[in-house]
Amino acid sequence: MKQLFDNLSYRTCSAITRSYSTSFSLGILFLDRSIHKHIYAIYGFVRFADEIVDTFHDYDKKELLLDFKAQTHKAIKDGISLNPVLNAFQHTVNEFKIDTELIDTFLHSMEMDINPYEAYTQQQYEKYILGSAEVVGLMCLKVFCFGNQDQYEALKFEAMKLGSAFQKINFLRDLKADYYQLGRVYFPGVDMTEFTDTVKVKIEKDIEVDFRTGYEGILKLPRNSRFGVYVAYVYYYSLFQKIKALPADAILNKRVRIANSSKYGLLVSSYVKHSFNLL
């Protein structure tokens, strides 16, 4: 019975999300239950592609990614895949009519990670963020809007800015690993041997602008997704504040984290604000 396999496929994506991201899993829990599996599917797809370029160092990453891309398109076209993650993802893509251009834009950014530039230009930086974060937000927005194209278009810009803010914070959080382990420097015009507080503050001001725009979009989201996205926003903004409080050399020497106990505290305060319409 195919439904059994489809259900298993979505449960696989749920397990992947819980294994890789406590914060993202918490956010999903507070979305409307009817869309949980679809956001899990998007995360599972994105996570597997990211794993190829970030951790499979002893394998031919380019070949693996090309194969993953081919399998993705075949799954969407055929309406089935024996890869449970791709099977769940294709269901979500086809049900919500997620544009394959969004998917290809994401995969192109993953290709950029296989052979990273020594230094990103502003154009390359923006292109990478578009593919690695902004279009992922748009895939989720397609689900949140349940096929309402007018609503999707009205929220598109803010959703992209929120994704951009999250990704730039990831860059700051992962500065040490990206630079020393993967040889990546995403911020354009930044010499990591001279990463100063002045440089850091300039990056943070750019993130603040994205955050403000993204927050405006959260307030316009349908009820099915507003609180869940707000939880993710609160987590990332707290992480951002923690990073801002540290000197530049500190974030080059350690990965900044929010403790799980603190995450649950943020969740409670977020719920209170949401319940009393204080967002």
Secondary structure, 3 states (H helix, E strand, C coil): CHHHHHHHHHHHHHHHHHHHCHHHHHHHHCCCHHHHHHHHHHHHHHHHHHHHHHHCCCCCHHHHHHHHHHHHHHHHHHCCCCCHHHHHHHHHHHHHCCCHHHHHHHHHHHHHHHCCCCCCCHHHHHHHHHHHHHHHHHHHHHHHCCCCHHHHHHHHHHHHHHHHHHHHHHHHHCHHHHHHHCCCCCCCCCCHHHCCHHHHHHHHHHHHHHHHHHHHHHHHCCCCCHHHHHHHHHHHHHHHHHHHCCCHHHHCCCCCCCCHHHHHHHHHHHHHHHHCCCC
